[in-house]
């Protein structure tokens, strides 16, 4: 594997900066959305570490809400 040139290095740095900016934007939007969630949803999702955990918690919350309406 050879040494990369200055242009390639600049392109990689630019790509990294854009990726970091995108990650920051995603984090900011996620925080905004979390602030809008009802307390029962936040409580159900407190221990979620994987998207499948989150989905299961949301299904439980919806089922509990619907059971309360019956």
C-alpha positions as a Python dict, from the first residue, in 0.01 Angstrom:
ca = {
    (1, 'X'): (0, 0, 0),
    (2, 'X'): (149, 332, -105),
    (3, 'X'): (162, 672, 51),
    (4, 'X'): (-138, 892, -21),
    (5, 'X'): (-92, 1231, -175),
    (6, 'X'): (-183, 1569, -32),
    (7, 'X'): (-504, 1588, -235),
    (8, 'X'): (-620, 1248, -110),
    (9, 'X'): (-531, 1339, 248),
    (10, 'X'): (-730, 1663, 218),
    (11, 'X'): (-1025, 1472, 74),
    (12, 'X'): (-1014, 1224, 363),
    (13, 'X'): (-1001, 1506, 618),
    (14, 'X'): (-1293, 1677, 449),
    (15, 'X'): (-1489, 1352, 450),
    (16, 'X'): (-1416, 1302, 819),
    (17, 'X'): (-1528, 1656, 901),
    (18, 'X'): (-1851, 1609, 707),
    (19, 'X'): (-1914, 1275, 879),
    (20, 'X'): (-1859, 1434, 1221),
    (21, 'X'): (-2094, 1721, 1132),
    (22, 'X'): (-2359, 1473, 1018),
    (23, 'X'): (-2320, 1272, 1340),
    (24, 'X'): (-2358, 1591, 1545),
    (25, 'X'): (-2674, 1682, 1351),
    (26, 'X'): (-2817, 1334, 1414),
    (27, 'X'): (-2738, 1361, 1786),
    (28, 'X'): (-2903, 1703, 1804),
    (29, 'X'): (-3217, 1580, 1628),
    (30, 'X'): (-3233, 1269, 1845),
    (31, 'X'): (-3216, 1488, 2156),
    (32, 'X'): (-3497, 1706, 2020),
    (33, 'X'): (-3712, 1400, 1955),
    (34, 'X'): (-3639, 1252, 2298),
    (35, 'X'): (-3753, 1575, 2459),
    (36, 'X'): (-4091, 1528, 2290),
    (37, 'X'): (-4154, 1174, 2414),
    (38, 'X'): (-4409, 1117, 2688),
    (39, 'X'): (-4281, 1009, 3029),
    (40, 'X'): (-4412, 651, 2997),
    (41, 'X'): (-4223, 601, 2672),
    (42, 'X'): (-3902, 741, 2820),
    (43, 'X'): (-3937, 517, 3125),
    (44, 'X'): (-3998, 208, 2910),
    (45, 'X'): (-3694, 284, 2698),
    (46, 'X'): (-3456, 377, 2980),
    (47, 'X'): (-3263, 49, 2966),
    (48, 'X'): (-3275, -2, 2589),
    (49, 'X'): (-2935, -76, 2442),
    (50, 'X'): (-3040, -201, 2099),
    (51, 'X'): (-3302, -100, 1844),
    (52, 'X'): (-3486, -428, 1910),
    (53, 'X'): (-3511, -339, 2280),
    (54, 'X'): (-3654, -2, 2184),
    (55, 'X'): (-3910, -159, 1951),
    (56, 'X'): (-4020, -407, 2219),
    (57, 'X'): (-4053, -128, 2478),
    (58, 'X'): (-4265, 81, 2243),
    (59, 'X'): (-4491, -216, 2170),
    (60, 'X'): (-4540, -265, 2546),
    (61, 'X'): (-4627, 103, 2595),
    (62, 'X'): (-4882, 96, 2314),
    (63, 'X'): (-5036, -226, 2451),
    (64, 'X'): (-5057, -76, 2801),
    (65, 'X'): (-5220, 239, 2667),
    (66, 'X'): (-5473, 43, 2465),
    (67, 'X'): (-5550, -184, 2761),
    (68, 'X'): (-5620, 126, 2968),
    (69, 'X'): (-5874, 246, 2712),
    (70, 'X'): (-6072, -79, 2714),
}
